[in-house]
Amino acid sequence: MKAIAGKVVSTKMKNTIIVEVARQRVHPLYKKIMKKTIRLKAHCEDESVKEGNMVEIISTRPISKEKFFKFVRKVDPDSVGMT
């Protein structure tokens, strides 16, 4: 199972959170650092998760049409390296 850390940007759906994951990579030709952000839906039954929290999610079997991740735990932003 793949674990991913990201920032919660929405908690408006029932039992679902949207987590924004930022990745950086170097462009192969221009050698510029490119920042790419993706938004993943994750299953979360924990009501204490709020927008702005840093969380860890893991990949799992498909839960719905667009939901393939499950909430694991809250993470300290300093340990992840994101702000």
CNS distance restraints for C-alpha pairs under 8 A (distance, minus, plus):
assign (resid   1 and name CA) (resid  58 and name CA) 6.25 0.50 0.50
assign (resid   1 and name CA) (resid  59 and name CA) 5.66 0.50 0.50
assign (resid   1 and name CA) (resid  60 and name CA) 7.08 0.50 0.50
assign (resid   2 and name CA) (resid  58 and name CA) 5.41 0.50 0.50
assign (resid   2 and name CA) (resid  59 and name CA) 5.48 0.50 0.50
assign (resid   3 and name CA) (resid  56 and name CA) 6.64 0.50 0.50
assign (resid   3 and name CA) (resid  57 and name CA) 5.65 0.50 0.50
assign (resid   3 and name CA) (resid  58 and name CA) 4.37 0.50 0.50
assign (resid   3 and name CA) (resid  59 and name CA) 6.77 0.50 0.50
assign (resid   4 and name CA) (resid  21 and name CA) 7.82 0.50 0.50
assign (resid   4 and name CA) (resid  56 and name CA) 5.61 0.50 0.50
assign (resid   4 and name CA) (resid  57 and name CA) 5.33 0.50 0.50
assign (resid   4 and name CA) (resid  58 and name CA) 6.19 0.50 0.50
assign (resid   5 and name CA) (resid  21 and name CA) 6.88 0.50 0.50
assign (resid   5 and name CA) (resid  54 and name CA) 7.04 0.50 0.50
assign (resid   5 and name CA) (resid  55 and name CA) 5.68 0.50 0.50
assign (resid   5 and name CA) (resid  56 and name CA) 4.38 0.50 0.50
assign (resid   5 and name CA) (resid  57 and name CA) 6.32 0.50 0.50
assign (resid   5 and name CA) (resid  75 and name CA) 7.83 0.50 0.50
assign (resid   5 and name CA) (resid  80 and name CA) 7.06 0.50 0.50
assign (resid   6 and name CA) (resid  19 and name CA) 5.71 0.50 0.50
assign (resid   6 and name CA) (resid  20 and name CA) 5.43 0.50 0.50
assign (resid   6 and name CA) (resid  21 and name CA) 4.65 0.50 0.50
assign (resid   6 and name CA) (resid  22 and name CA) 7.32 0.50 0.50
assign (resid   6 and name CA) (resid  54 and name CA) 5.64 0.50 0.50
assign (resid   6 and name CA) (resid  55 and name CA) 5.70 0.50 0.50
assign (resid   6 and name CA) (resid  56 and name CA) 6.56 0.50 0.50
assign (resid   7 and name CA) (resid  19 and name CA) 5.34 0.50 0.50
assign (resid   7 and name CA) (resid  20 and name CA) 5.21 0.50 0.50
assign (resid   7 and name CA) (resid  21 and name CA) 6.66 0.50 0.50
assign (resid   7 and name CA) (resid  51 and name CA) 7.83 0.50 0.50
assign (resid   7 and name CA) (resid  52 and name CA) 5.92 0.50 0.50
assign (resid   7 and name CA) (resid  53 and name CA) 5.78 0.50 0.50
assign (resid   7 and name CA) (resid  54 and name CA) 4.57 0.50 0.50
assign (resid   7 and name CA) (resid  55 and name CA) 6.27 0.50 0.50
assign (resid   8 and name CA) (resid  17 and name CA) 6.75 0.50 0.50
assign (resid   8 and name CA) (resid  18 and name CA) 5.82 0.50 0.50
assign (resid   8 and name CA) (resid  19 and name CA) 4.46 0.50 0.50
assign (resid   8 and name CA) (resid  20 and name CA) 6.26 0.50 0.50
assign (resid   8 and name CA) (resid  50 and name CA) 7.11 0.50 0.50
assign (resid   8 and name CA) (resid  51 and name CA) 5.06 0.50 0.50
assign (resid   8 and name CA) (resid  52 and name CA) 5.25 0.50 0.50
assign (resid   8 and name CA) (resid  53 and name CA) 5.54 0.50 0.50
assign (resid   8 and name CA) (resid  54 and name CA) 6.34 0.50 0.50
assign (resid   8 and name CA) (resid  55 and name CA) 7.03 0.50 0.50
assign (resid   9 and name CA) (resid  17 and name CA) 7.68 0.50 0.50
assign (resid   9 and name CA) (resid  18 and name CA) 5.76 0.50 0.50
assign (resid   9 and name CA) (resid  19 and name CA) 5.89 0.50 0.50
assign (resid   9 and name CA) (resid  20 and name CA) 6.46 0.50 0.50
assign (resid   9 and name CA) (resid  51 and name CA) 5.23 0.50 0.50
assign (resid   9 and name CA) (resid  52 and name CA) 6.16 0.50 0.50
assign (resid  10 and name CA) (resid  17 and name CA) 5.74 0.50 0.50
assign (resid  10 and name CA) (resid  18 and name CA) 5.13 0.50 0.50
assign (resid  10 and name CA) (resid  19 and name CA) 7.41 0.50 0.50
assign (resid  10 and name CA) (resid  51 and name CA) 5.78 0.50 0.50
assign (resid  11 and name CA) (resid  16 and name CA) 6.57 0.50 0.50
assign (resid  11 and name CA) (resid  17 and name CA) 4.81 0.50 0.50
assign (resid  11 and name CA) (resid  18 and name CA) 6.71 0.50 0.50
assign (resid  11 and name CA) (resid  49 and name CA) 7.86 0.50 0.50
assign (resid  11 and name CA) (resid  50 and name CA) 6.75 0.50 0.50
assign (resid  11 and name CA) (resid  51 and name CA) 6.50 0.50 0.50
assign (resid  12 and name CA) (resid  16 and name CA) 7.71 0.50 0.50
assign (resid  12 and name CA) (resid  17 and name CA) 7.42 0.50 0.50
assign (resid  13 and name CA) (resid  17 and name CA) 6.86 0.50 0.50
assign (resid  15 and name CA) (resid  43 and name CA) 5.77 0.50 0.50
assign (resid  15 and name CA) (resid  44 and name CA) 4.94 0.50 0.50
assign (resid  15 and name CA) (resid  45 and name CA) 5.00 0.50 0.50
assign (resid  15 and name CA) (resid  46 and name CA) 7.80 0.50 0.50
assign (resid  16 and name CA) (resid  41 and name CA) 6.60 0.50 0.50
assign (resid  16 and name CA) (resid  42 and name CA) 5.62 0.50 0.50
assign (resid  16 and name CA) (resid  43 and name CA) 4.74 0.50 0.50
assign (resid  16 and name CA) (resid  44 and name CA) 5.29 0.50 0.50
assign (resid  16 and name CA) (resid  45 and name CA) 7.56 0.50 0.50
assign (resid  17 and name CA) (resid  41 and name CA) 5.79 0.50 0.50
assign (resid  17 and name CA) (resid  42 and name CA) 5.38 0.50 0.50
assign (resid  17 and name CA) (resid  43 and name CA) 6.55 0.50 0.50
assign (resid  17 and name CA) (resid  44 and name CA) 6.38 0.50 0.50
assign (resid  18 and name CA) (resid  39 and name CA) 6.34 0.50 0.50
assign (resid  18 and name CA) (resid  40 and name CA) 5.56 0.50 0.50
assign (resid  18 and name CA) (resid  41 and name CA) 4.56 0.50 0.50
assign (resid  18 and name CA) (resid  42 and name CA) 6.26 0.50 0.50
assign (resid  19 and name CA) (resid  39 and name CA) 5.54 0.50 0.50
assign (resid  19 and name CA) (resid  40 and name CA) 5.20 0.50 0.50
assign (resid  19 and name CA) (resid  41 and name CA) 6.31 0.50 0.50
assign (resid  19 and name CA) (resid  42 and name CA) 7.17 0.50 0.50
assign (resid  19 and name CA) (resid  55 and name CA) 7.95 0.50 0.50
assign (resid  20 and name CA) (resid  37 and name CA) 6.66 0.50 0.50
assign (resid  20 and name CA) (resid  38 and name CA) 5.70 0.50 0.50
assign (resid  20 and name CA) (resid  39 and name CA) 4.45 0.50 0.50
assign (resid  20 and name CA) (resid  40 and name CA) 6.41 0.50 0.50
assign (resid  21 and name CA) (resid  37 and name CA) 5.62 0.50 0.50
assign (resid  21 and name CA) (resid  38 and name CA) 5.35 0.50 0.50
assign (resid  21 and name CA) (resid  39 and name CA) 6.30 0.50 0.50
assign (resid  21 and name CA) (resid  40 and name CA) 7.64 0.50 0.50
assign (resid  22 and name CA) (resid  35 and name CA) 6.86 0.50 0.50
assign (resid  22 and name CA) (resid  36 and name CA) 5.76 0.50 0.50
assign (resid  22 and name CA) (resid  37 and name CA) 4.37 0.50 0.50
assign (resid  22 and name CA) (resid  38 and name CA) 6.54 0.50 0.50
assign (resid  23 and name CA) (resid  35 and name CA) 5.80 0.50 0.50
assign (resid  23 and name CA) (resid  36 and name CA) 5.27 0.50 0.50
assign (resid  23 and name CA) (resid  37 and name CA) 6.25 0.50 0.50
assign (resid  24 and name CA) (resid  33 and name CA) 6.43 0.50 0.50
assign (resid  24 and name CA) (resid  34 and name CA) 5.58 0.50 0.50
assign (resid  24 and name CA) (resid  35 and name CA) 4.60 0.50 0.50
assign (resid  24 and name CA) (resid  36 and name CA) 6.24 0.50 0.50
assign (resid  25 and name CA) (resid  33 and name CA) 5.57 0.50 0.50
assign (resid  25 and name CA) (resid  34 and name CA) 5.41 0.50 0.50
assign (resid  25 and name CA) (resid  35 and name CA) 6.75 0.50 0.50
assign (resid  26 and name CA) (resid  31 and name CA) 5.46 0.50 0.50
assign (resid  26 and name CA) (resid  32 and name CA) 5.47 0.50 0.50
assign (resid  26 and name CA) (resid  33 and name CA) 4.46 0.50 0.50
assign (resid  26 and name CA) (resid  34 and name CA) 5.95 0.50 0.50
assign (resid  27 and name CA) (resid  31 and name CA) 4.87 0.50 0.50
assign (resid  27 and name CA) (resid  32 and name CA) 5.36 0.50 0.50
assign (resid  27 and name CA) (resid  33 and name CA) 6.30 0.50 0.50
assign (resid  27 and name CA) (resid  34 and name CA) 6.51 0.50 0.50
assign (resid  40 and name CA) (resid  67 and name CA) 7.62 0.50 0.50
assign (resid  40 and name CA) (resid  69 and name CA) 7.67 0.50 0.50
assign (resid  41 and name CA) (resid  66 and name CA) 6.83 0.50 0.50
assign (resid  41 and name CA) (resid  67 and name CA) 5.22 0.50 0.50
assign (resid  41 and name CA) (resid  68 and name CA) 7.22 0.50 0.50
assign (resid  41 and name CA) (resid  69 and name CA) 6.71 0.50 0.50
assign (resid  42 and name CA) (resid  57 and name CA) 7.14 0.50 0.50
assign (resid  42 and name CA) (resid  67 and name CA) 5.79 0.50 0.50
assign (resid  42 and name CA) (resid  68 and name CA) 6.66 0.50 0.50
assign (resid  42 and name CA) (resid  69 and name CA) 4.58 0.50 0.50
assign (resid  42 and name CA) (resid  70 and name CA) 4.96 0.50 0.50
assign (resid  42 and name CA) (resid  71 and name CA) 6.09 0.50 0.50
assign (resid  43 and name CA) (resid  63 and name CA) 7.74 0.50 0.50
assign (resid  43 and name CA) (resid  67 and name CA) 6.98 0.50 0.50
assign (resid  43 and name CA) (resid  69 and name CA) 6.28 0.50 0.50
assign (resid  43 and name CA) (resid  70 and name CA) 4.68 0.50 0.50
assign (resid  43 and name CA) (resid  71 and name CA) 5.92 0.50 0.50
assign (resid  44 and name CA) (resid  70 and name CA) 6.43 0.50 0.50
assign (resid  44 and name CA) (resid  71 and name CA) 5.25 0.50 0.50
assign (resid  49 and name CA) (resid  53 and name CA) 6.81 0.50 0.50
assign (resid  49 and name CA) (resid  74 and name CA) 7.79 0.50 0.50
assign (resid  53 and name CA) (resid  74 and name CA) 7.12 0.50 0.50
assign (resid  53 and name CA) (resid  75 and name CA) 7.89 0.50 0.50
assign (resid  54 and name CA) (resid  74 and name CA) 5.92 0.50 0.50
assign (resid  54 and name CA) (resid  75 and name CA) 5.31 0.50 0.50
assign (resid  54 and name CA) (resid  76 and name CA) 6.61 0.50 0.50
assign (resid  54 and name CA) (resid  77 and name CA) 5.97 0.50 0.50
assign (resid  55 and name CA) (resid  71 and name CA) 7.34 0.50 0.50
assign (resid  55 and name CA) (resid  72 and name CA) 7.43 0.50 0.50
assign (resid  55 and name CA) (resid  73 and name CA) 5.79 0.50 0.50
assign (resid  55 and name CA) (resid  74 and name CA) 4.30 0.50 0.50
assign (resid  55 and name CA) (resid  75 and name CA) 5.07 0.50 0.50
assign (resid  56 and name CA) (resid  71 and name CA) 6.34 0.50 0.50
assign (resid  56 and name CA) (resid  72 and name CA) 5.56 0.50 0.50
assign (resid  56 and name CA) (resid  73 and name CA) 5.53 0.50 0.50
assign (resid  56 and name CA) (resid  74 and name CA) 6.25 0.50 0.50
assign (resid  56 and name CA) (resid  75 and name CA) 6.42 0.50 0.50
assign (resid  57 and name CA) (resid  69 and name CA) 6.15 0.50 0.50
assign (resid  57 and name CA) (resid  70 and name CA) 5.39 0.50 0.50
assign (resid  57 and name CA) (resid  71 and name CA) 4.55 0.50 0.50
assign (resid  57 and name CA) (resid  72 and name CA) 5.29 0.50 0.50
assign (resid  57 and name CA) (resid  73 and name CA) 7.42 0.50 0.50
assign (resid  58 and name CA) (resid  69 and name CA) 5.41 0.50 0.50
assign (resid  58 and name CA) (resid  70 and name CA) 5.46 0.50 0.50
assign (resid  58 and name CA) (resid  71 and name CA) 6.72 0.50 0.50
assign (resid  58 and name CA) (resid  72 and name CA) 6.83 0.50 0.50
assign (resid  59 and name CA) (resid  68 and name CA) 5.93 0.50 0.50
assign (resid  59 and name CA) (resid  69 and name CA) 4.42 0.50 0.50
assign (resid  59 and name CA) (resid  70 and name CA) 6.44 0.50 0.50
assign (resid  60 and name CA) (resid  68 and name CA) 5.61 0.50 0.50
assign (resid  60 and name CA) (resid  69 and name CA) 5.39 0.50 0.50
assign (resid  60 and name CA) (resid  70 and name CA) 6.54 0.50 0.50
assign (resid  61 and name CA) (resid  68 and name CA) 6.04 0.50 0.50
assign (resid  61 and name CA) (resid  69 and name CA) 7.76 0.50 0.50
assign (resid  62 and name CA) (resid  66 and name CA) 7.80 0.50 0.50
assign (resid  62 and name CA) (resid  67 and name CA) 6.12 0.50 0.50
assign (resid  62 and name CA) (resid  68 and name CA) 4.70 0.50 0.50
assign (resid  62 and name CA) (resid  69 and name CA) 7.80 0.50 0.50
assign (resid  63 and name CA) (resid  67 and name CA) 5.48 0.50 0.50
assign (resid  63 and name CA) (resid  68 and name CA) 5.95 0.50 0.50
assign (resid  63 and name CA) (resid  69 and name CA) 7.98 0.50 0.50
assign (resid  64 and name CA) (resid  68 and name CA) 7.32 0.50 0.50
assign (resid  75 and name CA) (resid  79 and name CA) 7.43 0.50 0.50
assign (resid  75 and name CA) (resid  80 and name CA) 7.40 0.50 0.50
assign (resid  76 and name CA) (resid  80 and name CA) 6.84 0.50 0.50
assign (resid  77 and name CA) (resid  81 and name CA) 6.30 0.50 0.50
assign (resid  77 and name CA) (resid  82 and name CA) 5.80 0.50 0.50
assign (resid  77 and name CA) (resid  83 and name CA) 6.27 0.50 0.50
assign (resid  78 and name CA) (resid  82 and name CA) 6.79 0.50 0.50
assign (resid  78 and name CA) (resid  83 and name CA) 7.63 0.50 0.50
